[in-house]
Amino acid sequence: MTKPASDANVPAGSPCIATAMRKASRRLSQLYDDALAPTGLRSTQFAILAELASFTDGPPSMVELAEALVTDRSSLGHNLRPLERDGLVALEASEEDRRRRHVVLTTKGRAALKAGVLRWQIAQDRFHEVFGAAEAARLRATLLRVAHNERLATLKG
């Protein structure tokens, strides 16, 4: 079992949670982007494809996918454009409401996701090796609690 990295060499830095989170996010993006580079996917693109594959009741609407990714519709649209251009996703009008668009994972997108999973696992394994599997599981659980806590989205309410 691998021990987590020592905190002795970690600078104290700002007391700001958001700053620490952004720094950690950038570091992890570097790790996952490096692992995924041979597939041509970036970690943000891989996350979108993986989220799309998790929908079992049919393709999600733009709003549903944005909510699942904890992002706004505008940012999602920006991130979907290269995936759509490369044929990994398609936007299709809803049968019920033609103004509503669904994001569909294409056959090419499923193949890219499958190729990416092997590379993603390399990054996962590295994180567990460096940080420790138990600590990684606790961190993931904490981050998901933060991501899905609506009270942290705004000071209102």
C-alpha angles and dihedrals in degrees: 000000000000120000119231119256114276118260090211093090097043113108115232095231125163120349088226113120092203092054092050090047092051092049091050090046092053091049093050091045088056091053096046094040089052091050093046096043095099089059094052090238127121119218091253091054093046089051091054093049091047092049091049091051090053093064106097100175095064133286116326126239118248089259093050092049092047090051092048090051092044092236137114124264093247094055090045091053090051091051094045096055097079091043090052092045090053092048096246094119135019130204113223130183115246118253090224098044118017090202091062115081127204124209111228125196105225127214088257089050092052090052091050090049091050091051090046095052092068092051092042089055089057089058091045091052092049092051091050091047093052100034102029126252097252093047090046090054091050091048092049091050091049093047092050090050089053093045094051100041105107091195088069094057095076143359090240116099 
